């Protein structure tokens, strides 16, 4: 019942529809009760037509109905068929209403759950996505939520309807003959033990089944998004083997789940059959003793056997509910995950800044055994260009990630215009930073919408102006539909250089006081890079620009160059000053320009 209550709490978000569905279910149970009680007059009045000796005279439910409707004894034979039709029609109508209302509850609740889950995923910190595979999150957002929808829309409604029907039939058999009813339930409590066992197994197997499905989603995401690498290394057979192994494990857990699920219903039916046989034996003796009439016993048997269908459907609904509970637990794991980057309770919007960036003894580690930055301190005055160079893995990109608060420093302080970035809201901070990364992320949308991403009421003139500044306008106009051309997933229909120029245009349209270029020209040819450098030279005048580059040719004109090595700031100065130092920067310069390096020395 704990698991059912959990799902009921979700369904109670739509209280009005739930109440109407329950009301309709109550009427379904009522019509079922009437239908069972019709068996007694059908047998006693239409077939036997003579009182059974020794059976005590008593007021039955249908006698009360006939009296209320004003139907005399002589007209009962004519009235009963009409009442049967009315009862079946009424039961069908309220079954339809109950089912539709419950399905609407399920769809509404699940829409809200899926939206809420997406919000939780969207607002998680980058560290969360470092730990949790994308495929696993996709599985929870789609497959797990679908399982809950199936349970809420169908199984939970069936559970409630059959529970009410079962209660109505129980009341009916106790009214007909409470002695016989008590005898018939001698065997029934035995059903609780296997039902509980089935529930535990189904929940455990259901949870494992969903985890295996998450692995399949993860493999699909990795293979499809990295299809070029797979083909370049001719690893199709290798990836196919991994996928087939994942589907084999999912198949095995699904079979085990199907085995347990399939076994539960016939087992419960067998117990019901044992009870039915016992009732037939005891009931026939009570008729022979004149305790009840054939009609009463017929109604009793009809009620008992009609109870088997609710019991069977309750067992089936329980199977689905247990799987939904396992899915709900996986969803709750995401919903309970707290973003690592939290705004201060008294955080305020960052006012428009000039862009003076300062790191004061900043340290950071992705984990305890992996320090990324150690006591890094530097200043980048407003409206200047600062460049960060060094070997891969030195900590350059980490500096940018800390400035944008993708991660939180272990110690130290980061300020913009003297304001600690931990004191302001995340939205206002990131709104004033334009970021162009080496890993270009574009969306399966038009060129225009990719450039104007996240900006409302932007005119076409502004979009074109940003594209021109990024030297992207000319190639855009050569596309089939210009700025309205669909560029495919991750901009797959464009070249690497074209994608990077669109990303630069997107950052420029935002008009941020701080512009970050993380290897932003790495995928450009020499001519495109020259055009971008010319464009950047113009737009950098009124903003602070932070550049990460391996190509030292792109940062020679920077106002300040910082050399990062093994998480430490080792050297700082202009290009000429660093060359005179003859340190790490000069060694990097010699690697790229050996002949020019000799002339500098």
FENWO-V710458 format. One record per backbone hydrogen bond with DSSP energy under -1.0 kcal/mol. NH is the residue of the N-H (numbers start at 1). CO is the residue of the C=O. If there is no record, write none. Layout:
BEGIN
NH&CO ; NH&CO
END
This chain:
BEGIN
5&1 ; 6&2 ; 7&3 ; 8&4 ; 9&5 ; 10&6 ; 11&7 ; 12&8 ; 13&10 ; 14&11 ; 18&14 ; 19&15 ; 20&16 ; 21&17 ; 22&18 ; 23&19 ; 24&20 ; 25&21 ; 26&22 ; 27&23 ; 28&24 ; 29&25 ; 30&26 ; 31&27 ; 32&28 ; 33&29 ; 34&30 ; 35&31 ; 36&32 ; 37&33 ; 38&34 ; 39&36 ; 42&38 ; 43&39 ; 44&40 ; 45&41 ; 46&41 ; 47&43 ; 48&43 ; 49&44 ; 55&52 ; 64&60 ; 65&61 ; 66&62 ; 67&63 ; 68&64 ; 69&65 ; 71&66 ; 79&75 ; 80&76 ; 83&79 ; 84&80 ; 85&81 ; 86&82 ; 87&83 ; 88&84 ; 89&85 ; 90&86 ; 91&87 ; 92&88 ; 93&89 ; 94&90 ; 95&91 ; 96&92 ; 97&93 ; 98&94 ; 99&95 ; 100&96 ; 101&97 ; 102&98 ; 103&99 ; 104&100 ; 105&101 ; 106&102 ; 107&103 ; 108&104 ; 109&105 ; 110&106 ; 111&107 ; 112&108 ; 113&109 ; 114&110 ; 115&111 ; 116&112 ; 117&113 ; 118&114 ; 119&115 ; 120&116 ; 121&117 ; 122&118 ; 123&119 ; 124&121 ; 128&125 ; 130&126 ; 132&128 ; 137&133 ; 138&134 ; 139&135 ; 140&136 ; 141&137 ; 142&138 ; 144&139 ; 146&142 ; 147&143 ; 148&144 ; 149&145 ; 150&146 ; 151&147 ; 152&148 ; 153&149 ; 154&150 ; 155&150 ; 156&151 ; 158&154 ; 159&155 ; 160&156 ; 161&157 ; 162&158 ; 163&159 ; 164&160 ; 165&161 ; 166&162 ; 167&163 ; 168&164 ; 169&165 ; 170&166 ; 171&167 ; 172&168 ; 173&169 ; 174&170 ; 175&171 ; 176&172 ; 177&173 ; 181&177 ; 182&178 ; 183&179 ; 184&180 ; 186&183 ; 190&187 ; 191&188 ; 192&189 ; 195&191 ; 196&192 ; 197&193 ; 198&194 ; 199&195 ; 200&196 ; 201&197 ; 202&198 ; 203&199 ; 204&200 ; 205&201 ; 206&202 ; 207&203 ; 208&204 ; 209&205 ; 210&206 ; 211&207 ; 212&208 ; 213&209 ; 214&210 ; 215&211 ; 216&212 ; 217&213 ; 218&214 ; 219&215 ; 220&216 ; 221&217 ; 222&218 ; 223&219 ; 224&220 ; 225&221 ; 226&222 ; 227&224 ; 230&226 ; 231&227 ; 232&228 ; 233&229 ; 234&231 ; 235&230 ; 239&235 ; 240&236 ; 241&237 ; 242&238 ; 243&239 ; 244&240 ; 245&241 ; 246&242 ; 247&243 ; 248&244 ; 249&245 ; 250&246 ; 251&247 ; 252&248 ; 253&249 ; 254&250 ; 255&251 ; 256&252 ; 257&253 ; 258&254 ; 259&255 ; 260&256 ; 261&257 ; 262&258 ; 263&259 ; 264&260 ; 267&263 ; 268&264 ; 269&265 ; 270&266 ; 271&267 ; 272&268 ; 273&269 ; 274&270 ; 275&271 ; 276&272 ; 277&273 ; 278&274 ; 279&275 ; 280&276 ; 281&277 ; 282&278 ; 283&279 ; 284&280 ; 285&281 ; 286&282 ; 287&283 ; 288&284 ; 289&285 ; 290&287 ; 291&286 ; 297&293 ; 298&294 ; 299&295 ; 300&296 ; 301&297 ; 302&298 ; 303&299 ; 304&300 ; 305&301 ; 306&302 ; 307&303 ; 310&306 ; 311&307 ; 312&308 ; 313&309 ; 314&310 ; 315&311 ; 316&312 ; 317&313 ; 318&314 ; 319&315 ; 320&316 ; 321&317 ; 322&318 ; 323&319 ; 324&320 ; 325&321 ; 326&322 ; 327&323 ; 328&324 ; 329&325 ; 330&326 ; 331&327 ; 332&328 ; 333&329 ; 334&330 ; 335&331 ; 336&332 ; 337&334 ; 347&344 ; 348&423 ; 357&380 ; 358&415 ; 359&378 ; 360&413 ; 362&376 ; 363&411 ; 364&373 ; 366&370 ; 370&367 ; 372&364 ; 373&364 ; 374&567 ; 376&362 ; 378&359 ; 380&357 ; 384&381 ; 386&545 ; 387&560 ; 388&547 ; 389&562 ; 394&391 ; 399&395 ; 400&396 ; 401&397 ; 402&398 ; 403&399 ; 404&400 ; 406&401 ; 407&401 ; 410&363 ; 411&363 ; 413&360 ; 415&358 ; 416&419 ; 417&356 ; 419&416 ; 421&414 ; 423&420 ; 425&348 ; 429&425 ; 430&426 ; 431&427 ; 432&429 ; 433&430 ; 434&514 ; 436&516 ; 440&438 ; 445&443 ; 447&485 ; 448&483 ; 450&446 ; 451&447 ; 452&448 ; 455&452 ; 463&459 ; 464&460 ; 465&461 ; 466&462 ; 467&463 ; 468&464 ; 469&465 ; 470&466 ; 471&468 ; 472&467 ; 476&472 ; 477&473 ; 479&476 ; 482&479 ; 484&481 ; 485&482 ; 487&445 ; 491&488 ; 492&489 ; 493&487 ; 494&491 ; 499&495 ; 500&496 ; 501&497 ; 502&498 ; 503&499 ; 504&500 ; 505&501 ; 506&502 ; 507&503 ; 508&504 ; 509&505 ; 511&508 ; 514&432 ; 515&544 ; 516&434 ; 517&546 ; 518&436 ; 519&517 ; 519&548 ; 522&519 ; 524&521 ; 529&525 ; 530&526 ; 531&527 ; 532&528 ; 533&529 ; 534&530 ; 535&531 ; 536&532 ; 537&533 ; 538&534 ; 539&535 ; 540&536 ; 543&540 ; 544&513 ; 545&384 ; 546&515 ; 547&386 ; 548&517 ; 549&388 ; 554&551 ; 555&552 ; 558&555 ; 559&385 ; 560&385 ; 561&573 ; 562&387 ; 563&571 ; 564&389 ; 565&568 ; 567&394 ; 568&565 ; 570&563 ; 571&563 ; 573&561 ; 578&574 ; 579&575 ; 580&576 ; 581&577 ; 587&583 ; 588&584 ; 589&585 ; 590&586 ; 591&587 ; 592&588 ; 593&589 ; 597&593 ; 598&594 ; 599&595 ; 600&596 ; 601&597
END
